Amino acid sequence: MNSFRKPSRWLGLGLVIAALTLASLVAWSQHDWRRGERDKRGGVENWGRDEELPNDTFTFARIQYDSRGGSWRGRGKWSIDYPESDLNMSFRLQQLTALKVDPEGTVLNLTDDKLFHYPFIYIIEPGELTFSGDEVKALRKYLLTGGFLMVDDFWGEKEWQNFEREFRRVFPTREIIELPLEHEIFQSVFPLKEKPQVPNPRTAIQGASRGITWERWDAETPHYRGVYDDDGRLMVIICHNTDLGDGWEEESRAGEWYFKEFSEPRAYPMGINIIFYSMTH
């Protein structure tokens, strides 16, 4: 049974944004490609929290984890694209929808007691991820009591094999299935005609003339896989051979072409679909 209290404002969210089309996204904020001076928020606009209804606030919750090698800006791979990606997605949710959104987001360990305050969590770059025994138990409990996990930004078979091996420690026997394009998660707010593949800006620019949007030779096909609980609730979506987080992070840094080609029609619609679905199912 779902133990999470999900914000009541999600009940009216579909009515607010269902009329939007992908073509209208360009008008989200008459996008300023140099949106403010760079600051600790990366130039992302700020807004006040709703103190009157704190339990009706959505918080983008990123998971911190250990990895076998490498770092990003002196931190672990869990922090890639942070904080701009989380802040931009939170800003777009606040701007586009009726939902009240925490402007800061949060970073958690799976073993934090407050994990169960957040019905949606995000793990990025799991290609070298390792879970401790306590993290395995905590993630299993979180998902089986109504939580939702989104996994993003890893490419190729080697990284998939690592993630699958670690995830099998959480659920040794649950099936990981490819979600068909007809699944509601691709159609819940923005109807998508294909499974979006979002590369980093460098790959996007270098591959533009050849139509290449994959970052590795064995990552041509984007995969969106899911795991269900015993009641048939989708509790995990695994976005493999794509990097939605880059589409959020780079919208104000990579220029108008990248925004119009990847952030606007692919990364944000898919991200909003996933969050909307996770909060209404």
PyRosetta script that sets phi, psi and omega in degrees:
from pyrosetta import init, pose_from_sequence

init()
pose = pose_from_sequence("MNSFRKPSRWLGLGLVIAALTLASLVAWSQHDWRRGERDKRGGVENWGRDEELPNDTFTFARIQYDSRGGSWRGRGKWSIDYPESDLNMSFRLQQLTALKVDPEGTVLNLTDDKLFHYPFIYIIEPGELTFSGDEVKALRKYLLTGGFLMVDDFWGEKEWQNFEREFRRVFPTREIIELPLEHEIFQSVFPLKEKPQVPNPRTAIQGASRGITWERWDAETPHYRGVYDDDGRLMVIICHNTDLGDGWEEESRAGEWYFKEFSEPRAYPMGINIIFYSMTH")
pose.set_psi(1, 136.3)
pose.set_omega(1, -177.1)
pose.set_phi(2, -65.3)
pose.set_psi(2, 122.3)
pose.set_omega(2, -178.3)
pose.set_phi(3, -102.4)
pose.set_psi(3, 2.5)
pose.set_omega(3, -178.3)
pose.set_phi(4, -92.6)
pose.set_psi(4, 138.0)
pose.set_omega(4, 173.0)
pose.set_phi(5, -92.1)
pose.set_psi(5, 110.8)
pose.set_omega(5, -177.2)
pose.set_phi(6, -93.5)
pose.set_psi(6, 141.5)
pose.set_omega(6, -174.5)
pose.set_phi(7, -52.4)
pose.set_psi(7, 131.5)
pose.set_omega(7, -177.5)
pose.set_phi(8, -65.0)
pose.set_psi(8, -22.4)
pose.set_omega(8, -179.1)
pose.set_phi(9, -65.5)
pose.set_psi(9, -17.7)
pose.set_omega(9, 176.3)
pose.set_phi(10, -63.7)
pose.set_psi(10, -21.9)
pose.set_omega(10, -178.2)
pose.set_phi(11, -63.3)
pose.set_psi(11, -31.8)
pose.set_omega(11, 179.8)
pose.set_phi(12, -101.0)
pose.set_psi(12, 0.8)
pose.set_omega(12, -174.3)
pose.set_phi(13, -62.3)
pose.set_psi(13, -43.4)
pose.set_omega(13, -177.2)
pose.set_phi(14, -60.8)
pose.set_psi(14, -35.6)
pose.set_omega(14, -179.7)
pose.set_phi(15, -66.4)
pose.set_psi(15, -31.2)
pose.set_omega(15, -177.3)
pose.set_phi(16, -75.5)
pose.set_psi(16, -39.5)
pose.set_omega(16, -171.7)
pose.set_phi(17, -110.5)
pose.set_psi(17, -4.2)
pose.set_omega(17, -177.2)
pose.set_phi(18, -63.6)
pose.set_psi(18, -26.8)
pose.set_omega(18, -177.9)
pose.set_phi(19, -79.8)
pose.set_psi(19, -12.7)
pose.set_omega(19, 179.5)
pose.set_phi(20, -71.4)
pose.set_psi(20, 144.7)
pose.set_omega(20, 173.9)
pose.set_phi(21, -116.3)
pose.set_psi(21, 163.6)
pose.set_omega(21, 178.5)
pose.set_phi(22, -59.0)
pose.set_psi(22, -33.7)
pose.set_omega(22, -179.1)
pose.set_phi(23, -66.4)
pose.set_psi(23, -23.8)
pose.set_omega(23, -177.3)
pose.set_phi(24, -84.7)
pose.set_psi(24, -8.2)
pose.set_omega(24, -175.0)
pose.set_phi(25, -63.6)
pose.set_psi(25, -26.1)
pose.set_omega(25, -179.3)
pose.set_phi(26, -61.1)
pose.set_psi(26, -20.9)
pose.set_omega(26, -178.5)
pose.set_phi(27, -94.9)
pose.set_psi(27, 13.2)
pose.set_omega(27, -176.6)
pose.set_phi(28, -49.8)
pose.set_psi(28, -48.2)
pose.set_omega(28, -179.5)
pose.set_phi(29, -148.1)
pose.set_psi(29, 25.0)
pose.set_omega(29, -171.3)
pose.set_phi(30, 45.4)
pose.set_psi(30, 63.2)
pose.set_omega(30, -163.5)
pose.set_phi(31, -46.2)
pose.set_psi(31, 126.8)
pose.set_omega(31, 176.7)
pose.set_phi(32, -97.0)
pose.set_psi(32, 112.3)
pose.set_omega(32, -174.2)
pose.set_phi(33, -69.3)
pose.set_psi(33, -12.0)
pose.set_omega(33, 175.3)
pose.set_phi(34, -123.8)
pose.set_psi(34, 57.2)
pose.set_omega(34, -168.6)
pose.set_phi(35, -68.6)
pose.set_psi(35, 86.1)
pose.set_omega(35, 174.6)
pose.set_phi(36, 79.5)
pose.set_psi(36, 167.7)
pose.set_omega(36, 175.8)
pose.set_phi(37, -70.4)
pose.set_psi(37, 149.1)
pose.set_omega(37, 176.5)
pose.set_phi(38, -64.8)
pose.set_psi(38, 132.5)
pose.set_omega(38, 179.1)
pose.set_phi(39, -144.4)
pose.set_psi(39, -167.1)
pose.set_omega(39, -177.0)
pose.set_phi(40, -65.2)
pose.set_psi(40, -16.9)
pose.set_omega(40, 175.3)
pose.set_phi(41, -97.9)
pose.set_psi(41, 9.0)
pose.set_omega(41, 177.8)
pose.set_phi(42, 64.2)
pose.set_psi(42, 24.5)
pose.set_omega(42, -179.0)
pose.set_phi(43, 86.2)
pose.set_psi(43, -1.6)
pose.set_omega(43, 179.9)
pose.set_phi(44, -74.2)
pose.set_psi(44, 134.6)
pose.set_omega(44, -179.1)
pose.set_phi(45, -60.0)
pose.set_psi(45, 152.2)
pose.set_omega(45, 179.1)
pose.set_phi(46, -110.3)
pose.set_psi(46, 163.1)
pose.set_omega(46, 176.4)
pose.set_phi(47, -156.3)
pose.set_psi(47, 162.9)
pose.set_omega(47, -177.2)
pose.set_phi(48, -82.1)
pose.set_psi(48, 148.8)
pose.set_omega(48, 173.3)
pose.set_phi(49, -74.3)
pose.set_psi(49, 153.4)
pose.set_omega(49, 174.5)
pose.set_phi(50, -86.1)
pose.set_psi(50, 97.8)
pose.set_omega(50, -176.3)
pose.set_phi(51, -75.5)
pose.set_psi(51, -20.9)
pose.set_omega(51, -178.5)
pose.set_phi(52, -73.5)
pose.set_psi(52, -33.0)
pose.set_omega(52, -178.4)
pose.set_phi(53, -128.9)
pose.set_psi(53, 65.3)
pose.set_omega(53, -175.3)
pose.set_phi(54, -62.6)
pose.set_psi(54, -27.2)
pose.set_omega(54, -179.6)
pose.set_phi(55, -79.1)
pose.set_psi(55, -7.6)
pose.set_omega(55, 177.0)
pose.set_phi(56, -101.9)
pose.set_psi(56, 24.9)
pose.set_omega(56, -179.1)
pose.set_phi(57, -108.8)
pose.set_psi(57, 128.8)
pose.set_omega(57, 175.5)
pose.set_phi(58, -85.1)
pose.set_psi(58, 134.0)
pose.set_omega(58, 177.9)
pose.set_phi(59, -121.7)
pose.set_psi(59, 125.3)
pose.set_omega(59, 175.9)
pose.set_phi(60, -75.2)
pose.set_psi(60, 114.6)
pose.set_omega(60, -173.2)
pose.set_phi(61, -111.4)
pose.set_psi(61, 114.3)
pose.set_omega(61, 179.0)
pose.set_phi(62, -97.7)
pose.set_psi(62, 141.2)
pose.set_omega(62, -178.1)
pose.set_phi(63, -98.9)
pose.set_psi(63, 130.7)
pose.set_omega(63, 174.3)
pose.set_phi(64, -92.9)
pose.set_psi(64, 135.2)
pose.set_omega(64, -176.8)
pose.set_phi(65, -146.6)
pose.set_psi(65, 168.5)
pose.set_omega(65, 175.4)
pose.set_phi(66, -89.1)
pose.set_psi(66, 148.2)
pose.set_omega(66, 176.4)
pose.set_phi(67, -134.3)
pose.set_psi(67, 159.2)
pose.set_omega(67, -172.6)
pose.set_phi(68, -73.8)
pose.set_psi(68, -25.1)
pose.set_omega(68, -177.0)
pose.set_phi(69, -165.0)
pose.set_psi(69, 156.7)
pose.set_omega(69, 175.2)
pose.set_phi(70, 81.8)
pose.set_psi(70, 161.7)
pose.set_omega(70, 177.5)
pose.set_phi(71, -152.0)
pose.set_psi(71, 174.6)
pose.set_omega(71, 179.9)
pose.set_phi(72, -140.2)
pose.set_psi(72, 118.6)
pose.set_omega(72, -176.6)
pose.set_phi(73, 53.7)
pose.set_psi(73, 37.5)
pose.set_omega(73, 178.0)
pose.set_phi(74, 79.3)
pose.set_psi(74, 2.7)
pose.set_omega(74, 178.2)
pose.set_phi(75, -116.0)
pose.set_psi(75, 175.7)
pose.set_omega(75, 178.2)
pose.set_phi(76, -69.7)
pose.set_psi(76, 168.6)
pose.set_omega(76, -178.7)
pose.set_phi(77, -65.6)
pose.set_psi(77, -15.9)
pose.set_omega(77, 175.2)
pose.set_phi(78, -58.6)
pose.set_psi(78, -22.3)
pose.set_omega(78, -171.9)
pose.set_phi(79, -97.8)
pose.set_psi(79, 5.5)
pose.set_omega(79, 179.2)
pose.set_phi(80, -59.2)
pose.set_psi(80, 136.6)
pose.set_omega(80, -178.5)
pose.set_phi(81, 73.6)
pose.set_psi(81, -2.1)
pose.set_omega(81, -178.5)
pose.set_phi(82, -86.3)
pose.set_psi(82, 140.5)
pose.set_omega(82, 4.3)
pose.set_phi(83, -96.7)
pose.set_psi(83, -6.7)
pose.set_omega(83, -170.3)
pose.set_phi(84, -58.2)
pose.set_psi(84, -40.4)
pose.set_omega(84, -176.9)
pose.set_phi(85, -62.2)
pose.set_psi(85, -46.4)
pose.set_omega(85, -178.7)
pose.set_phi(86, -67.1)
pose.set_psi(86, -39.8)
pose.set_omega(86, -179.5)
pose.set_phi(87, -67.8)
pose.set_psi(87, -42.6)
pose.set_omega(87, 179.4)
pose.set_phi(88, -64.7)
pose.set_psi(88, -43.8)
pose.set_omega(88, 178.4)
pose.set_phi(89, -63.5)
pose.set_psi(89, -41.4)
pose.set_omega(89, 177.8)
pose.set_phi(90, -62.1)
pose.set_psi(90, -41.4)
pose.set_omega(90, 178.8)
pose.set_phi(91, -62.1)
pose.set_psi(91, -43.7)
pose.set_omega(91, -178.9)
pose.set_phi(92, -67.0)
pose.set_psi(92, -37.6)
pose.set_omega(92, 175.8)
pose.set_phi(93, -62.8)
pose.set_psi(93, -44.3)
pose.set_omega(93, 179.5)
pose.set_phi(94, -64.3)
pose.set_psi(94, -39.0)
pose.set_omega(94, -175.2)
pose.set_phi(95, -75.7)
pose.set_psi(95, -40.0)
pose.set_omega(95, -171.2)
pose.set_phi(96, -88.6)
pose.set_psi(96, -24.5)
pose.set_omega(96, -167.7)
pose.set_phi(97, -122.5)
pose.set_psi(97, 173.6)
pose.set_omega(97, 176.0)
pose.set_phi(98, -80.7)
pose.set_psi(98, -5.7)
pose.set_omega(98, -176.6)
pose.set_phi(99, -71.4)
pose.set_psi(99, 139.6)
pose.set_omega(99, 169.7)
pose.set_phi(100, -86.7)
pose.set_psi(100, 128.0)
pose.set_omega(100, -171.9)
pose.set_phi(101, -124.0)
pose.set_psi(101, 137.6)
pose.set_omega(101, 174.3)
pose.set_phi(102, -66.3)
pose.set_psi(102, 126.5)
pose.set_omega(102, -176.5)
pose.set_phi(103, -72.9)
pose.set_psi(103, -14.1)
pose.set_omega(103, -175.2)
pose.set_phi(104, -100.7)
pose.set_psi(104, -31.4)
pose.set_omega(104, -169.9)
pose.set_phi(105, 70.5)
pose.set_psi(105, -171.8)
pose.set_omega(105, 179.9)
pose.set_phi(106, -153.4)
pose.set_psi(106, 159.0)
pose.set_omega(106, 174.5)
pose.set_phi(107, -120.6)
pose.set_psi(107, 131.4)
pose.set_omega(107, -174.5)
pose.set_phi(108, -131.8)
pose.set_psi(108, 155.1)
pose.set_omega(108, 162.4)
pose.set_phi(109, -94.3)
pose.set_psi(109, 150.8)
pose.set_omega(109, 179.7)
pose.set_phi(110, -62.9)
pose.set_psi(110, -22.3)
pose.set_omega(110, -178.7)
pose.set_phi(111, -92.1)
pose.set_psi(111, 1.4)
pose.set_omega(111, 176.2)
pose.set_phi(112, -67.9)
pose.set_psi(112, 136.7)
pose.set_omega(112, 177.5)
pose.set_phi(113, -60.3)
pose.set_psi(113, -32.8)
pose.set_omega(113, -176.4)
pose.set_phi(114, -77.6)
pose.set_psi(114, 0.2)
pose.set_omega(114, 175.4)
pose.set_phi(115, -51.4)
pose.set_psi(115, -38.5)
pose.set_omega(115, -173.8)
pose.set_phi(116, -78.9)
pose.set_psi(116, 4.1)
pose.set_omega(116, 171.7)
pose.set_phi(117, -84.9)
pose.set_psi(117, -11.0)
pose.set_omega(117, -171.5)
pose.set_phi(118, -121.4)
pose.set_psi(118, 112.6)
pose.set_omega(118, -177.1)
pose.set_phi(119, -76.1)
pose.set_psi(119, -9.7)
pose.set_omega(119, 179.4)
pose.set_phi(120, -129.2)
pose.set_psi(120, 129.5)
pose.set_omega(120, 175.1)
pose.set_phi(121, -130.8)
pose.set_psi(121, 157.4)
pose.set_omega(121, -170.9)
pose.set_phi(122, -132.0)
pose.set_psi(122, 127.1)
pose.set_omega(122, 174.0)
pose.set_phi(123, -120.2)
pose.set_psi(123, 131.0)
pose.set_omega(123, -177.9)
pose.set_phi(124, -120.6)
pose.set_psi(124, 151.9)
pose.set_omega(124, 175.8)
pose.set_phi(125, 53.0)
pose.set_psi(125, 57.3)
pose.set_omega(125, -177.8)
pose.set_phi(126, -86.3)
pose.set_psi(126, 16.5)
pose.set_omega(126, -176.4)
pose.set_phi(127, -65.4)
pose.set_psi(127, -20.4)
pose.set_omega(127, 175.5)
pose.set_phi(128, -128.5)
pose.set_psi(128, 19.5)
pose.set_omega(128, -178.5)
pose.set_phi(129, -64.3)
pose.set_psi(129, 143.8)
pose.set_omega(129, 169.7)
pose.set_phi(130, -133.8)
pose.set_psi(130, 133.6)
pose.set_omega(130, 176.0)
pose.set_phi(131, -98.9)
pose.set_psi(131, 141.5)
pose.set_omega(131, 168.3)
pose.set_phi(132, -79.8)
pose.set_psi(132, 167.9)
pose.set_omega(132, 177.8)
pose.set_phi(133, -60.6)
pose.set_psi(133, -39.4)
pose.set_omega(133, 179.2)
pose.set_phi(134, -67.3)
pose.set_psi(134, -35.8)
pose.set_omega(134, 177.9)
pose.set_phi(135, -67.6)
pose.set_psi(135, -38.3)
pose.set_omega(135, 176.8)
pose.set_phi(136, -58.4)
pose.set_psi(136, -47.9)
pose.set_omega(136, -179.1)
pose.set_phi(137, -65.0)
pose.set_psi(137, -42.1)
pose.set_omega(137, -177.6)
pose.set_phi(138, -66.3)
pose.set_psi(138, -42.4)
pose.set_omega(138, -179.8)
pose.set_phi(139, -66.5)
pose.set_psi(139, -40.3)
pose.set_omega(139, 178.1)
pose.set_phi(140, -60.8)
pose.set_psi(140, -46.3)
pose.set_omega(140, 179.5)
pose.set_phi(141, -63.6)
pose.set_psi(141, -43.2)
pose.set_omega(141, -179.5)
pose.set_phi(142, -58.4)
pose.set_psi(142, -47.5)
pose.set_omega(142, -176.8)
pose.set_phi(143, -70.2)
pose.set_psi(143, -38.8)
pose.set_omega(143, -177.1)
pose.set_phi(144, -76.4)
pose.set_psi(144, -11.8)
pose.set_omega(144, 176.9)
pose.set_phi(145, -106.0)
pose.set_psi(145, 19.9)
pose.set_omega(145, 170.3)
pose.set_phi(146, 110.8)
pose.set_psi(146, -1.3)
pose.set_omega(146, 179.5)
pose.set_phi(147, -75.2)
pose.set_psi(147, 163.5)
pose.set_omega(147, -179.3)
pose.set_phi(148, -130.4)
pose.set_psi(148, 133.1)
pose.set_omega(148, -179.9)
pose.set_phi(149, -115.6)
pose.set_psi(149, 129.9)
pose.set_omega(149, 170.2)
pose.set_phi(150, -110.9)
pose.set_psi(150, 128.0)
pose.set_omega(150, 177.5)
pose.set_phi(151, -113.9)
pose.set_psi(151, 136.7)
pose.set_omega(151, -170.5)
pose.set_phi(152, -146.5)
pose.set_psi(152, 156.3)
pose.set_omega(152, 167.3)
pose.set_phi(153, 65.9)
pose.set_psi(153, 68.1)
pose.set_omega(153, 164.8)
pose.set_phi(154, -151.0)
pose.set_psi(154, 151.5)
pose.set_omega(154, -165.1)
pose.set_phi(155, -134.6)
pose.set_psi(155, 141.8)
pose.set_omega(155, 171.3)
pose.set_phi(156, 82.2)
pose.set_psi(156, 169.6)
pose.set_omega(156, -173.2)
pose.set_phi(157, -71.7)
pose.set_psi(157, -36.0)
pose.set_omega(157, -178.9)
pose.set_phi(158, -62.5)
pose.set_psi(158, -44.8)
pose.set_omega(158, -179.7)
pose.set_phi(159, -69.9)
pose.set_psi(159, -36.7)
pose.set_omega(159, 175.7)
pose.set_phi(160, -60.8)
pose.set_psi(160, -44.5)
pose.set_omega(160, -178.1)
pose.set_phi(161, -61.7)
pose.set_psi(161, -38.2)
pose.set_omega(161, 177.9)
pose.set_phi(162, -65.1)
pose.set_psi(162, -47.3)
pose.set_omega(162, 180.0)
pose.set_phi(163, -62.1)
pose.set_psi(163, -45.7)
pose.set_omega(163, -178.4)
pose.set_phi(164, -60.2)
pose.set_psi(164, -40.8)
pose.set_omega(164, 179.5)
pose.set_phi(165, -61.4)
pose.set_psi(165, -44.9)
pose.set_omega(165, 179.6)
pose.set_phi(166, -68.6)
pose.set_psi(166, -39.8)
pose.set_omega(166, -179.5)
pose.set_phi(167, -67.4)
pose.set_psi(167, -32.9)
pose.set_omega(167, 178.2)
pose.set_phi(168, -64.0)
pose.set_psi(168, -21.0)
pose.set_omega(168, 173.9)
pose.set_phi(169, -71.0)
pose.set_psi(169, -28.5)
pose.set_omega(169, 178.1)
pose.set_phi(170, -78.2)
pose.set_psi(170, -49.3)
pose.set_omega(170, -179.5)
pose.set_phi(171, -132.4)
pose.set_psi(171, 88.9)
pose.set_omega(171, -175.4)
pose.set_phi(172, -61.7)
pose.set_psi(172, -28.7)
pose.set_omega(172, -171.3)
pose.set_phi(173, -118.3)
pose.set_psi(173, -6.2)
pose.set_omega(173, -178.9)
pose.set_phi(174, -73.5)
pose.set_psi(174, 139.9)
pose.set_omega(174, -177.1)
pose.set_phi(175, -76.8)
pose.set_psi(175, 135.4)
pose.set_omega(175, 171.4)
pose.set_phi(176, -99.8)
pose.set_psi(176, 115.2)
pose.set_omega(176, -172.6)
pose.set_phi(177, -117.0)
pose.set_psi(177, 150.3)
pose.set_omega(177, 173.2)
pose.set_phi(178, -74.6)
pose.set_psi(178, 126.1)
pose.set_omega(178, -179.8)
pose.set_phi(179, -83.4)
pose.set_psi(179, 128.4)
pose.set_omega(179, 179.2)
pose.set_phi(180, -72.6)
pose.set_psi(180, 155.5)
pose.set_omega(180, -179.9)
pose.set_phi(181, -59.7)
pose.set_psi(181, -25.0)
pose.set_omega(181, 179.8)
pose.set_phi(182, -75.2)
pose.set_psi(182, -10.5)
pose.set_omega(182, -179.6)
pose.set_phi(183, -60.5)
pose.set_psi(183, 145.5)
pose.set_omega(183, -175.5)
pose.set_phi(184, -57.8)
pose.set_psi(184, -27.4)
pose.set_omega(184, -176.6)
pose.set_phi(185, -65.3)
pose.set_psi(185, -23.7)
pose.set_omega(185, 176.4)
pose.set_phi(186, -89.3)
pose.set_psi(186, -7.6)
pose.set_omega(186, -172.8)
pose.set_phi(187, -126.8)
pose.set_psi(187, 0.2)
pose.set_omega(187, -166.4)
pose.set_phi(188, -65.5)
pose.set_psi(188, -35.8)
pose.set_omega(188, 177.4)
pose.set_phi(189, -125.6)
pose.set_psi(189, -57.6)
pose.set_omega(189, 178.6)
pose.set_phi(190, -106.5)
pose.set_psi(190, 114.1)
pose.set_omega(190, 178.8)
pose.set_phi(191, -68.5)
pose.set_psi(191, 120.0)
pose.set_omega(191, -178.8)
pose.set_phi(192, -102.8)
pose.set_psi(192, 138.6)
pose.set_omega(192, -178.3)
pose.set_phi(193, -94.1)
pose.set_psi(193, -10.8)
pose.set_omega(193, 176.0)
pose.set_phi(194, -152.6)
pose.set_psi(194, 160.1)
pose.set_omega(194, 176.6)
pose.set_phi(195, -75.5)
pose.set_psi(195, 120.4)
pose.set_omega(195, -171.3)
pose.set_phi(196, -73.4)
pose.set_psi(196, 134.9)
pose.set_omega(196, 171.4)
pose.set_phi(197, -113.1)
pose.set_psi(197, 122.7)
pose.set_omega(197, -177.5)
pose.set_phi(198, -119.9)
pose.set_psi(198, 116.5)
pose.set_omega(198, 176.9)
pose.set_phi(199, -95.9)
pose.set_psi(199, 173.8)
pose.set_omega(199, 171.7)
pose.set_phi(200, -71.4)
pose.set_psi(200, 161.0)
pose.set_omega(200, -175.2)
pose.set_phi(201, -58.9)
pose.set_psi(201, -37.6)
pose.set_omega(201, -179.1)
pose.set_phi(202, -62.8)
pose.set_psi(202, -47.7)
pose.set_omega(202, 177.6)
pose.set_phi(203, -61.8)
pose.set_psi(203, -41.0)
pose.set_omega(203, -179.3)
pose.set_phi(204, -60.4)
pose.set_psi(204, -45.4)
pose.set_omega(204, -178.3)
pose.set_phi(205, -69.0)
pose.set_psi(205, -45.8)
pose.set_omega(205, -178.3)
pose.set_phi(206, -65.7)
pose.set_psi(206, -32.3)
pose.set_omega(206, -176.2)
pose.set_phi(207, -95.2)
pose.set_psi(207, -0.9)
pose.set_omega(207, -172.6)
pose.set_phi(208, -58.4)
pose.set_psi(208, -43.0)
pose.set_omega(208, -175.8)
pose.set_phi(209, -70.8)
pose.set_psi(209, -19.7)
pose.set_omega(209, -178.0)
pose.set_phi(210, -109.2)
pose.set_psi(210, 0.9)
pose.set_omega(210, -179.7)
pose.set_phi(211, 72.0)
pose.set_psi(211, 25.3)
pose.set_omega(211, -178.4)
pose.set_phi(212, -93.6)
pose.set_psi(212, 123.2)
pose.set_omega(212, 178.5)
pose.set_phi(213, -125.6)
pose.set_psi(213, 15.2)
pose.set_omega(213, 179.2)
pose.set_phi(214, -109.9)
pose.set_psi(214, 148.0)
pose.set_omega(214, -172.3)
pose.set_phi(215, -91.9)
pose.set_psi(215, -12.5)
pose.set_omega(215, 179.5)
pose.set_phi(216, -140.0)
pose.set_psi(216, 155.3)
pose.set_omega(216, -174.5)
pose.set_phi(217, -62.0)
pose.set_psi(217, -29.6)
pose.set_omega(217, -178.1)
pose.set_phi(218, -101.7)
pose.set_psi(218, 26.8)
pose.set_omega(218, -175.7)
pose.set_phi(219, -130.0)
pose.set_psi(219, 31.3)
pose.set_omega(219, -174.3)
pose.set_phi(220, -66.6)
pose.set_psi(220, -33.9)
pose.set_omega(220, -174.9)
pose.set_phi(221, -100.1)
pose.set_psi(221, 122.1)
pose.set_omega(221, 175.4)
pose.set_phi(222, -73.9)
pose.set_psi(222, 139.9)
pose.set_omega(222, 179.4)
pose.set_phi(223, -122.0)
pose.set_psi(223, 136.7)
pose.set_omega(223, 172.0)
pose.set_phi(224, -123.8)
pose.set_psi(224, 104.3)
pose.set_omega(224, -175.1)
pose.set_phi(225, -109.0)
pose.set_psi(225, 154.1)
pose.set_omega(225, -176.8)
pose.set_phi(226, -134.3)
pose.set_psi(226, 160.5)
pose.set_omega(226, 175.1)
pose.set_phi(227, -132.6)
pose.set_psi(227, 134.1)
pose.set_omega(227, -176.3)
pose.set_phi(228, -109.0)
pose.set_psi(228, 154.3)
pose.set_omega(228, 172.0)
pose.set_phi(229, -88.5)
pose.set_psi(229, -175.4)
pose.set_omega(229, -175.0)
pose.set_phi(230, -67.7)
pose.set_psi(230, -19.4)
pose.set_omega(230, 179.8)
pose.set_phi(231, -94.5)
pose.set_psi(231, 6.2)
pose.set_omega(231, 179.8)
pose.set_phi(232, 82.5)
pose.set_psi(232, 14.9)
pose.set_omega(232, 176.7)
pose.set_phi(233, -85.5)
pose.set_psi(233, 128.5)
pose.set_omega(233, 173.4)
pose.set_phi(234, -68.8)
pose.set_psi(234, 118.7)
pose.set_omega(234, -176.0)
pose.set_phi(235, -114.5)
pose.set_psi(235, -10.0)
pose.set_omega(235, 178.5)
pose.set_phi(236, -141.8)
pose.set_psi(236, 134.7)
pose.set_omega(236, 166.0)
pose.set_phi(237, -122.4)
pose.set_psi(237, 131.8)
pose.set_omega(237, -176.1)
pose.set_phi(238, -115.5)
pose.set_psi(238, 110.7)
pose.set_omega(238, -176.8)
pose.set_phi(239, -97.7)
pose.set_psi(239, 101.5)
pose.set_omega(239, -172.6)
pose.set_phi(240, -113.4)
pose.set_psi(240, 144.0)
pose.set_omega(240, -174.7)
pose.set_phi(241, 63.0)
pose.set_psi(241, 39.3)
pose.set_omega(241, 174.9)
pose.set_phi(242, -162.0)
pose.set_psi(242, 162.2)
pose.set_omega(242, -178.6)
pose.set_phi(243, -139.4)
pose.set_psi(243, 78.1)
pose.set_omega(243, 179.4)
pose.set_phi(244, -60.5)
pose.set_psi(244, -35.0)
pose.set_omega(244, -179.2)
pose.set_phi(245, -60.1)
pose.set_psi(245, -34.1)
pose.set_omega(245, 176.3)
pose.set_phi(246, -66.4)
pose.set_psi(246, -37.5)
pose.set_omega(246, 177.6)
pose.set_phi(247, -61.7)
pose.set_psi(247, -32.0)
pose.set_omega(247, 176.3)
pose.set_phi(248, -79.5)
pose.set_psi(248, -47.0)
pose.set_omega(248, -175.2)
pose.set_phi(249, -62.7)
pose.set_psi(249, -43.8)
pose.set_omega(249, -166.2)
pose.set_phi(250, -90.4)
pose.set_psi(250, 4.4)
pose.set_omega(250, -172.8)
pose.set_phi(251, -58.3)
pose.set_psi(251, -33.2)
pose.set_omega(251, -177.6)
pose.set_phi(252, -105.9)
pose.set_psi(252, 5.1)
pose.set_omega(252, -178.4)
pose.set_phi(253, -115.9)
pose.set_psi(253, -30.7)
pose.set_omega(253, -173.5)
pose.set_phi(254, -90.5)
pose.set_psi(254, -5.0)
pose.set_omega(254, 175.8)
pose.set_phi(255, 99.7)
pose.set_psi(255, 170.0)
pose.set_omega(255, -172.5)
pose.set_phi(256, -65.4)
pose.set_psi(256, -37.3)
pose.set_omega(256, -177.8)
pose.set_phi(257, -61.4)
pose.set_psi(257, -46.9)
pose.set_omega(257, -178.8)
pose.set_phi(258, -64.6)
pose.set_psi(258, -40.9)
pose.set_omega(258, 178.7)
pose.set_phi(259, -60.0)
pose.set_psi(259, -48.1)
pose.set_omega(259, -176.6)
pose.set_phi(260, -71.3)
pose.set_psi(260, -29.3)
pose.set_omega(260, -177.4)
pose.set_phi(261, -86.6)
pose.set_psi(261, -34.5)
pose.set_omega(261, -172.1)
pose.set_phi(262, -124.8)
pose.set_psi(262, -46.3)
pose.set_omega(262, -177.9)
pose.set_phi(263, -67.4)
pose.set_psi(263, -51.3)
pose.set_omega(263, -173.7)
pose.set_phi(264, -67.8)
pose.set_psi(264, -51.0)
pose.set_omega(264, -174.6)
pose.set_phi(265, -91.5)
pose.set_psi(265, -11.4)
pose.set_omega(265, -173.1)
pose.set_phi(266, -123.8)
pose.set_psi(266, -61.7)
pose.set_omega(266, -170.6)
pose.set_phi(267, -67.8)
pose.set_psi(267, -48.1)
pose.set_omega(267, -178.8)
pose.set_phi(268, -70.7)
pose.set_psi(268, -46.6)
pose.set_omega(268, 177.5)
pose.set_phi(269, -57.1)
pose.set_psi(269, -42.8)
pose.set_omega(269, 179.7)
pose.set_phi(270, -66.9)
pose.set_psi(270, -42.8)
pose.set_omega(270, 179.4)
pose.set_phi(271, -62.4)
pose.set_psi(271, -44.4)
pose.set_omega(271, 178.6)
pose.set_phi(272, -65.0)
pose.set_psi(272, -41.6)
pose.set_omega(272, 175.9)
pose.set_phi(273, -56.6)
pose.set_psi(273, -46.0)
pose.set_omega(273, -177.6)
pose.set_phi(274, -63.9)
pose.set_psi(274, -47.9)
pose.set_omega(274, -178.0)
pose.set_phi(275, -65.2)
pose.set_psi(275, -44.0)
pose.set_omega(275, 177.8)
pose.set_phi(276, -58.0)
pose.set_psi(276, -48.1)
pose.set_omega(276, -179.4)
pose.set_phi(277, -60.8)
pose.set_psi(277, -45.7)
pose.set_omega(277, -176.7)
pose.set_phi(278, -62.4)
pose.set_psi(278, -30.1)
pose.set_omega(278, -176.5)
pose.set_phi(279, -90.9)
pose.set_psi(279, -5.7)
pose.set_omega(279, -177.4)
pose.set_phi(280, -120.9)
pose.set_psi(280, 5.8)
pose.set_omega(280, 179.6)
pose.set_phi(281, -128.8)
pose.dump_pdb("model.pdb")
